[in-house]
Amino acid sequence: MALLKRLQTDNPADSLESPAKTSLASLATPASKSNNGGTTALAYFELKEQIHRRLIDKLDLTKIDSIPKSQLKTQVRDVVESLFDSETLHSDYNREQLTEEILNEVFGLGPLEPLLNDGSISDILVNSHKQVYVERNGKLELTNTVFKDEDHLMNIIDRIVSRVGRRVDESSPMVDARLMDGSRFNAIIPPLAIDGASASIRKFGTYKMVMDDLINFKSITLVIAKLLEGCVKGRLNVLVSGGTGSGKTTLLNILSGYIPTDERIITVEDAAELQLKQEHVVRLETRPPNLEGRGVVSIRDLVRNALRMRPDRIVVGECRGAEALDMLQAMNTGHDGSLTTLHANSPRDALRRLETMILMAGTSLPNRAMREQISSAIHVIIQAARLSDGSRKVICVSEITGMEGETITLQDLFVFEKMGLTASGKVRGGFRTTGIRPKFAEQLEAAGIDLPTDIFEQSFEPCWTEEDEK
């Protein structure tokens, strides 16, 4: 309590002094009576800011770290309540809500905190300080969340990036970072963002999804799940492909859970977001340049370094540049069972993207040499997609079988067939097994992976029900 002793012993009758010497009560009353929504919102922010400012002025910041956060929150809440008692606030203001928002400003991320705590939200999209969208169940919706002004939004962005040792300013107006829970954060500010700072958060829930969850969501079938489990345990090199928001990272997390616990895993990411369950994991993260433009560490640098760390498995969060060449070479030189993702709309597009990324490494390899590297390195491509109804599904599992002339040959093992929409807008379709037995089946058998005998027989499993038709 020593931290807040000074504040609590102050005379409750002392009013807050703004530049215009306006008390909280005088500020609140006109705003609540105003019919102008903009004026009311501005007065509300001013009220909250003045309480926040007085609270910060009275805190002994040198002792904050020595007090447990839960205890500190309780003490601060008591003091905020005492500030309310010292003023005759208008009844139109929700006292509990205002107290909670002030606590969010002190300990959390301000207006974003309620959205981060909402388990039904998967994405938070801040278009400007006046407009915030969220994604629920694959659909975007506008929220009532706003920031006071551009400076308020910038303060929240700075608070996020500074926690992970990154920065965002005019000289470096774009940043990738992560929140404490592993959620992915991206921000871009003026002069690149014309209408003001913009930010996006891809949330990572506290619950770690497993394959059974995908089966229950009808994102995948039990048969496909069994095959993918066998591919990881059998040390096949797997590439997860898909568009933005299609669930690539979630699927990569789930697949990595099948890696045996006695193997050494090295993860390489731009912003660390993979949540591996094994204990023997070394996590590597890129570093942006400093103020002088030096000290940058790229994914390619980290992949090269990972090869010297005696890895059993290398997991690259996403291949998007020259590191693709080093990743393929690692797969071809004894690091079997590696996993990675990339952005592409189909397995064939994924192969084209890989060729492009190899060229980004500055090599002058002929097309055939590049394709031979790819065909010998990667065994399985898993294509994920977000459909029109917001659902995410594994729409294709393909095997790379080798080369025919100058072309890499692919064969689909499982595909999702879309047949239209139900009356409620749900996608009508199902998973079809093509009936092709993959070449790697013998490799899995040699590794002691027992797959059901009928796993590759032709079949069709619908993923919609009669309830969806209503």
C-alpha positions as CSV (number, residue, x, y, z in Angstrom):
1,M,0.0,0.0,0.0
2,A,3.0,2.3,0.3
3,L,2.8,2.8,-3.5
4,L,-0.6,4.6,-3.2
5,K,-0.3,6.0,0.3
6,R,0.3,9.5,-0.9
7,L,-2.7,9.5,-3.2
8,Q,-5.1,8.1,-0.6
9,T,-4.1,10.6,2.0
10,D,-4.6,13.6,-0.2
11,N,-7.6,15.8,0.5
12,P,-10.6,14.3,-1.3
13,A,-12.0,17.7,-1.8
14,D,-9.0,18.7,-4.0
15,S,-10.2,18.9,-7.5
16,L,-8.2,18.0,-10.6
17,E,-6.7,21.0,-12.3
18,S,-6.8,21.0,-16.0
19,P,-5.2,23.8,-18.0
20,A,-8.7,25.4,-17.9
21,K,-9.1,24.5,-14.2
22,T,-12.1,22.3,-15.0
23,S,-13.1,19.7,-12.4
24,L,-14.3,16.3,-13.2
25,A,-17.9,17.1,-12.3
26,S,-18.1,20.2,-14.4
27,L,-16.6,18.3,-17.3
28,A,-19.0,15.4,-17.0
29,T,-22.2,17.2,-16.6
30,P,-22.3,19.3,-19.8
31,A,-21.2,16.3,-21.9
32,S,-23.9,14.0,-20.6
33,K,-26.6,16.6,-21.4
34,S,-25.3,17.2,-24.9
35,N,-27.1,15.8,-27.9
36,N,-23.9,16.0,-29.9
37,G,-22.4,12.5,-30.0
38,G,-19.0,13.8,-30.9
39,T,-19.0,16.3,-28.0
40,T,-20.1,13.6,-25.6
41,A,-17.4,11.2,-26.8
42,L,-14.7,13.9,-26.5
43,A,-15.8,14.9,-23.0
44,Y,-15.8,11.2,-22.0
45,F,-12.2,10.8,-23.2
46,E,-11.1,14.0,-21.5
47,L,-12.7,12.8,-18.2
48,K,-10.9,9.5,-18.5
49,E,-7.6,11.1,-19.4
50,Q,-7.7,13.5,-16.4
51,I,-8.3,10.7,-13.9
52,H,-5.6,8.7,-15.6
53,R,-3.2,11.6,-15.5
54,R,-3.8,12.2,-11.8
55,L,-3.4,8.6,-11.0
56,I,0.0,8.3,-12.8
57,D,1.2,11.5,-11.2
58,K,0.6,10.1,-7.8
59,L,2.0,6.6,-8.4
60,D,5.4,5.8,-7.0
61,L,6.7,4.2,-10.3
62,T,9.9,2.9,-8.6
63,K,7.8,0.4,-6.5
64,I,5.5,-0.9,-9.2
65,D,7.7,-3.8,-10.1
66,S,7.9,-5.0,-6.5
67,I,4.1,-5.4,-6.2
68,P,2.2,-8.4,-7.8
69,K,0.1,-7.2,-10.7
70,S,-3.2,-8.6,-9.2
71,Q,-2.6,-6.7,-5.9
72,L,-1.5,-3.6,-7.8
73,K,-4.7,-3.6,-9.8
74,T,-6.8,-3.9,-6.7
75,Q,-5.1,-1.0,-5.1
76,V,-5.4,1.2,-8.2
77,R,-9.1,0.3,-8.5
78,D,-9.6,1.5,-4.9
79,V,-7.8,4.8,-5.6
80,V,-9.9,5.4,-8.8
81,E,-13.0,4.8,-6.8
82,S,-11.8,7.3,-4.2
83,L,-11.3,9.8,-7.1
84,F,-14.9,9.3,-8.0
85,D,-16.0,9.8,-4.5
86,S,-14.1,13.1,-4.3
87,E,-16.1,14.5,-7.2
88,T,-19.8,14.8,-7.9
89,L,-19.9,12.9,-11.2
90,H,-23.0,13.0,-13.3
91,S,-25.0,9.7,-13.1
92,D,-25.1,9.3,-16.8
93,Y,-21.6,7.9,-16.7
94,N,-21.1,4.2,-16.0
95,R,-18.8,4.3,-13.1
96,E,-17.7,0.7,-13.3
97,Q,-17.1,0.9,-17.1
98,L,-15.0,4.0,-16.7
99,T,-13.0,2.5,-13.9
100,E,-12.3,-0.6,-16.0
101,E,-11.2,1.5,-19.0
102,I,-8.8,3.5,-16.9
103,L,-7.3,0.2,-15.6
104,N,-6.9,-0.9,-19.2
105,E,-5.1,2.3,-20.0
106,V,-2.7,1.8,-17.1
107,F,-2.1,-2.0,-17.3
108,G,-3.2,-3.0,-20.7
109,L,-3.7,-1.8,-24.3
110,G,-6.5,0.7,-23.7
111,P,-9.6,0.3,-25.9
112,L,-8.2,-2.9,-27.4
113,E,-8.2,-4.8,-24.1
114,P,-11.9,-5.9,-24.2
115,L,-11.5,-7.1,-27.7
116,L,-8.4,-9.1,-26.8
117,N,-10.3,-10.7,-23.9
118,D,-13.2,-11.7,-26.2
119,G,-12.7,-15.3,-27.1
120,S,-15.1,-15.1,-30.1
121,I,-12.8,-12.6,-31.9
122,S,-10.0,-14.0,-34.1
123,D,-8.8,-10.7,-35.7
124,I,-8.7,-7.1,-34.6
125,L,-8.3,-4.6,-37.5
126,V,-7.7,-1.0,-36.6
127,N,-8.2,1.1,-39.7
128,S,-7.8,4.4,-37.9
129,H,-8.3,5.8,-34.5
130,K,-12.0,6.2,-35.3
131,Q,-12.7,2.8,-36.9
132,V,-12.0,-0.7,-35.6
133,Y,-13.3,-3.9,-37.1
134,V,-13.1,-7.5,-35.7
135,E,-13.5,-10.9,-37.3
136,R,-16.0,-13.4,-35.7
137,N,-16.6,-16.8,-37.2
138,G,-14.8,-15.7,-40.4
139,K,-17.0,-12.6,-40.9
140,L,-15.9,-8.9,-40.4
141,E,-18.0,-6.6,-38.3
142,L,-17.6,-3.0,-37.2
143,T,-17.2,-2.3,-33.5
144,N,-18.0,0.8,-31.3
145,T,-14.4,0.8,-30.2
146,V,-12.6,4.1,-30.9
147,F,-9.5,5.9,-29.7
148,K,-9.4,9.5,-28.4
149,D,-7.2,10.7,-31.3
150,E,-4.2,9.7,-33.4
151,D,-1.8,10.2,-30.5
152,H,-3.8,7.8,-28.4
153,L,-3.6,5.1,-31.0
154,M,0.2,5.7,-31.5
155,N,0.8,5.4,-27.8
156,I,-0.8,2.0,-27.8
157,I,1.2,0.9,-30.8
158,D,4.4,2.1,-29.2
159,R,3.5,0.2,-26.0
160,I,3.1,-3.0,-28.0
161,V,6.3,-2.9,-30.1
162,S,8.5,-1.6,-27.3
163,R,7.7,-4.7,-25.2
164,V,9.4,-6.9,-27.7
165,G,12.3,-4.6,-28.5
166,R,11.0,-3.2,-31.7
167,R,10.3,0.4,-32.8
168,V,8.0,2.2,-35.3
169,D,8.6,5.8,-36.4
170,E,8.9,7.8,-39.6
171,S,12.2,6.2,-40.4
172,S,10.8,2.7,-39.9
173,P,7.0,3.1,-40.4
174,M,6.2,-0.6,-40.6
175,V,6.6,-3.2,-37.9
176,D,5.8,-6.8,-37.1
177,A,5.7,-7.8,-33.5
178,R,3.8,-10.1,-31.1
179,L,1.8,-9.6,-28.0
180,M,2.6,-11.4,-24.7
181,D,0.2,-14.2,-25.5
182,G,1.9,-14.8,-28.9
183,S,-0.7,-13.0,-31.0
184,R,0.6,-11.6,-34.2
185,F,0.7,-7.8,-34.5
186,N,1.4,-5.6,-37.5
187,A,1.3,-1.8,-37.7
188,I,1.9,0.8,-40.4
189,I,2.0,4.6,-39.7
190,P,2.2,7.8,-41.7
191,P,3.6,8.7,-44.1
192,L,2.9,5.3,-45.6
193,A,-0.6,5.1,-44.0
194,I,-2.4,8.0,-45.6
195,D,-5.4,8.2,-43.2
196,G,-3.4,7.7,-40.0
197,A,-1.9,4.8,-38.2
198,S,-3.3,1.3,-38.9
199,A,-2.8,-1.9,-37.0
200,S,-4.0,-5.5,-37.1
201,I,-3.8,-8.3,-34.5
202,R,-4.2,-12.0,-35.4
203,K,-5.2,-13.4,-32.0
204,F,-3.8,-16.6,-30.5
205,G,-6.2,-18.0,-28.0
206,T,-5.1,-19.4,-24.7
207,Y,-6.6,-22.8,-25.8
208,K,-4.2,-24.7,-28.1
209,M,-6.1,-26.4,-30.8
210,V,-5.5,-30.0,-31.6
211,M,-6.5,-32.2,-34.6
212,D,-9.7,-33.3,-32.9
213,D,-10.9,-29.7,-33.0
214,L,-10.4,-29.5,-36.7
215,I,-12.3,-32.7,-37.1
216,N,-15.2,-31.4,-35.0
217,F,-15.2,-28.2,-37.0
218,K,-15.3,-30.3,-40.2
219,S,-12.2,-28.6,-41.4
220,I,-10.6,-32.0,-42.0
221,T,-11.7,-35.7,-41.9
222,L,-10.4,-38.3,-39.5
223,V,-8.9,-40.2,-42.5
224,I,-6.9,-37.1,-43.6
225,A,-5.8,-36.4,-40.0
226,K,-4.5,-40.0,-39.7
227,L,-2.5,-39.6,-42.9
228,L,-1.0,-36.2,-41.8
229,E,-0.1,-37.6,-38.4
230,G,1.8,-40.5,-40.2
231,C,3.6,-38.0,-42.5
232,V,5.0,-36.1,-39.6
233,K,5.9,-39.1,-37.5
234,G,7.4,-40.7,-40.6
235,R,9.7,-37.7,-41.1
236,L,8.3,-36.5,-44.5
237,N,8.9,-32.9,-45.4
238,V,5.6,-31.1,-45.4
239,L,4.6,-27.8,-46.9
240,V,1.4,-26.0,-45.7
241,S,0.1,-23.7,-48.4
242,G,-2.8,-21.2,-48.2
243,G,-4.1,-17.7,-48.4
244,T,-4.1,-15.1,-45.7
245,G,-6.3,-16.2,-42.7
246,S,-6.7,-19.7,-44.1
247,G,-5.4,-21.3,-40.9
248,K,-1.8,-22.2,-42.1
249,T,-0.1,-21.4,-38.8
250,T,-2.8,-23.1,-36.7
251,L,-2.4,-26.3,-38.9
252,L,1.4,-26.0,-38.6
253,N,1.1,-25.8,-34.8
254,I,-1.1,-28.9,-34.7
255,L,1.2,-30.9,-37.1
256,S,4.2,-30.0,-35.0
257,G,2.5,-31.6,-32.0
258,Y,3.1,-35.0,-33.7
259,I,6.9,-34.6,-33.6
260,P,8.3,-37.0,-31.0
261,T,9.4,-35.5,-27.7
262,D,12.9,-36.9,-27.9
263,E,13.8,-34.9,-31.0
264,R,15.5,-31.4,-31.0
265,I,13.3,-28.8,-32.8
266,I,14.5,-25.4,-34.1
267,T,11.8,-22.9,-35.0
268,V,12.5,-19.9,-37.2
269,E,10.0,-17.0,-37.5
270,D,9.7,-13.3,-38.3
271,A,7.6,-12.8,-35.1
272,A,7.5,-15.8,-32.8
273,E,4.0,-17.2,-32.8
274,L,4.4,-20.9,-33.0
275,Q,3.3,-22.7,-29.8
276,L,5.0,-26.0,-29.7
277,K,4.2,-28.4,-26.9
278,Q,7.5,-30.3,-26.8
279,E,10.2,-29.3,-24.2
280,H,13.3,-29.6,-26.4
281,V,12.5,-26.6,-28.6
282,V,14.8,-23.6,-29.5
283,R,12.9,-20.6,-30.8
284,L,14.6,-18.1,-33.2
285,E,13.2,-14.8,-34.2
286,T,14.4,-12.2,-36.8
287,R,15.7,-8.8,-35.8
288,P,15.0,-5.5,-37.7
289,P,17.7,-3.0,-38.4
290,N,18.6,-0.4,-35.7
291,L,18.4,3.4,-36.0
292,E,21.6,3.3,-38.2
293,G,20.1,0.7,-40.5
294,R,22.4,-2.0,-39.2
295,G,22.1,-5.2,-37.2
296,V,19.3,-6.8,-39.3
297,V,19.0,-10.6,-39.0
298,S,16.8,-12.2,-41.6
299,I,15.1,-15.5,-41.7
300,R,17.7,-16.8,-44.1
301,D,20.4,-16.0,-41.6
302,L,18.5,-17.9,-38.9
303,V,17.9,-20.9,-41.2
304,R,21.6,-21.1,-41.9
305,N,22.5,-20.8,-38.2
306,A,19.9,-23.5,-37.4
307,L,21.7,-26.0,-39.5
308,R,24.7,-25.6,-37.1
309,M,22.6,-26.2,-34.0
310,R,22.2,-30.0,-34.5
311,P,18.5,-29.9,-35.2
312,D,16.4,-33.1,-35.7
313,R,13.6,-30.9,-37.2
314,I,13.5,-27.4,-38.6
315,V,10.2,-25.5,-38.5
316,V,10.1,-22.3,-40.5
317,G,7.0,-20.2,-39.7
318,E,6.7,-18.9,-43.2
319,C,8.9,-18.9,-46.3
320,R,8.5,-15.7,-48.2
321,G,12.0,-15.0,-49.7
322,A,15.5,-16.2,-50.3
323,E,15.4,-18.5,-47.2
324,A,13.4,-20.9,-49.4
325,L,16.6,-22.1,-51.0
326,D,18.3,-22.8,-47.7
327,M,15.2,-24.5,-46.4
328,L,15.1,-26.8,-49.5
329,Q,18.8,-27.6,-49.2
330,A,18.3,-28.5,-45.5
331,M,15.5,-30.9,-46.5
332,N,17.8,-32.4,-49.1
333,T,20.8,-32.9,-46.7
334,G,19.5,-35.0,-43.9
335,H,17.0,-32.8,-42.1
336,D,14.0,-34.9,-42.9
337,G,10.7,-34.1,-41.3
338,S,10.9,-30.3,-41.7
339,L,7.8,-28.2,-41.8
340,T,7.1,-24.8,-43.3
341,T,4.3,-22.6,-44.7
342,L,3.9,-20.2,-47.6
343,H,1.2,-18.1,-49.3
344,A,-0.3,-19.7,-52.4
345,N,-3.8,-20.5,-53.8
346,S,-3.1,-24.1,-54.8
347,P,-0.4,-26.7,-54.6
348,R,0.7,-25.9,-58.2
349,D,0.9,-22.2,-57.3
350,A,3.0,-23.1,-54.2
351,L,5.6,-24.8,-56.5
352,R,5.7,-21.7,-58.7
353,R,6.2,-19.5,-55.7
354,L,9.0,-21.6,-54.5
355,E,10.8,-21.2,-57.8
356,T,10.4,-17.4,-57.6
357,M,11.7,-17.3,-54.0
358,I,14.8,-19.4,-55.1
359,L,15.5,-16.7,-57.7
360,M,15.3,-14.1,-55.0
361,A,18.4,-15.7,-53.4
362,G,20.4,-14.3,-56.3
363,T,21.2,-17.7,-57.8
364,S,21.3,-18.4,-61.5
365,L,20.1,-22.0,-61.3
366,P,18.4,-23.3,-64.4
367,N,14.8,-24.2,-64.2
368,R,15.3,-27.9,-64.2
369,A,17.9,-27.7,-61.4
370,M,15.5,-25.7,-59.2
371,R,12.6,-28.0,-59.9
372,E,14.7,-31.1,-59.1
373,Q,15.6,-29.5,-55.7
374,I,11.9,-28.9,-55.0
375,S,10.7,-32.3,-56.1
376,S,13.4,-34.2,-54.1
377,A,13.0,-32.0,-50.9
378,I,9.2,-31.8,-50.4
379,H,7.0,-34.9,-50.1
380,V,3.5,-33.5,-49.2
381,I,1.7,-30.2,-49.9
382,I,-1.3,-29.4,-47.7
383,Q,-3.6,-26.7,-49.1
384,A,-5.7,-24.8,-46.6
385,A,-8.4,-22.2,-47.5
386,R,-11.0,-19.9,-46.0
387,L,-14.3,-20.4,-47.8
388,S,-17.0,-17.9,-48.5
389,D,-19.0,-18.7,-45.3
390,G,-15.9,-18.0,-43.2
391,S,-15.1,-21.7,-42.5
392,R,-11.5,-22.9,-42.9
393,K,-10.8,-26.3,-44.5
394,V,-8.0,-28.4,-45.8
395,I,-9.1,-28.5,-49.4
396,C,-6.3,-30.6,-50.9
397,V,-3.5,-33.0,-49.8
398,S,-1.1,-33.6,-52.7
399,E,2.0,-35.7,-53.1
400,I,5.0,-34.6,-55.2
401,T,6.0,-37.7,-57.1
402,G,9.0,-36.5,-59.1
403,M,9.8,-35.0,-62.5
404,E,8.5,-35.6,-66.0
405,G,10.7,-33.7,-68.3
406,E,10.9,-30.1,-67.0
407,T,7.7,-30.4,-64.9
408,I,7.2,-31.4,-61.3
409,T,4.5,-34.0,-61.1
410,L,1.8,-33.8,-58.4
411,Q,-1.0,-36.2,-57.5
412,D,-4.0,-35.3,-55.3
413,L,-4.7,-37.8,-52.5
414,F,-7.6,-35.9,-50.9
415,V,-9.7,-33.0,-52.2
416,F,-12.6,-30.9,-51.0
417,E,-15.3,-30.6,-53.5
418,K,-17.6,-27.5,-53.2
419,M,-21.1,-28.1,-54.5
420,G,-22.8,-24.8,-53.7
421,L,-24.4,-23.0,-50.8
422,T,-27.1,-24.0,-48.4
423,A,-30.1,-21.7,-47.7
424,S,-28.3,-20.4,-44.6
425,G,-25.2,-19.5,-46.7
426,K,-23.1,-22.5,-45.5
427,V,-20.8,-24.1,-48.1
428,R,-22.2,-27.4,-49.3
429,G,-19.5,-29.8,-50.1
430,G,-17.4,-32.8,-48.9
431,F,-14.0,-34.5,-48.8
432,R,-13.2,-36.9,-51.6
433,T,-10.5,-39.6,-51.5
434,T,-9.1,-39.9,-55.0
435,G,-8.2,-43.6,-54.6
436,I,-4.5,-43.0,-55.4
437,R,-2.0,-44.8,-53.1
438,P,1.0,-42.4,-52.6
439,K,4.6,-43.4,-53.3
440,F,5.6,-42.4,-49.7
441,A,3.3,-45.1,-48.3
442,E,6.2,-47.6,-48.4
443,Q,8.4,-45.1,-46.6
444,L,5.8,-44.7,-43.8
445,E,5.6,-48.5,-43.5
446,A,9.4,-48.8,-43.3
447,A,9.3,-46.2,-40.5
448,G,6.8,-48.3,-38.5
449,I,3.7,-46.1,-39.2
450,D,0.6,-48.2,-39.5
451,L,-2.1,-46.6,-41.5
452,P,-5.6,-48.1,-42.0
453,T,-5.7,-50.5,-44.9
454,D,-8.6,-48.7,-46.6
455,I,-7.3,-45.2,-46.0
456,F,-6.7,-44.5,-49.7
457,E,-9.9,-46.2,-51.1
458,Q,-12.2,-43.9,-53.1
459,S,-14.8,-42.4,-50.8
460,F,-16.8,-39.2,-50.2
461,E,-17.6,-37.6,-46.9
462,P,-20.0,-34.7,-46.8
463,C,-19.3,-31.9,-44.4
464,W,-22.8,-30.3,-44.1
465,T,-25.9,-31.5,-42.3
466,E,-29.6,-31.1,-42.6
467,E,-29.4,-28.3,-40.0
468,D,-27.3,-26.3,-42.4
469,E,-30.0,-26.5,-45.0
470,K,-32.5,-24.6,-42.7
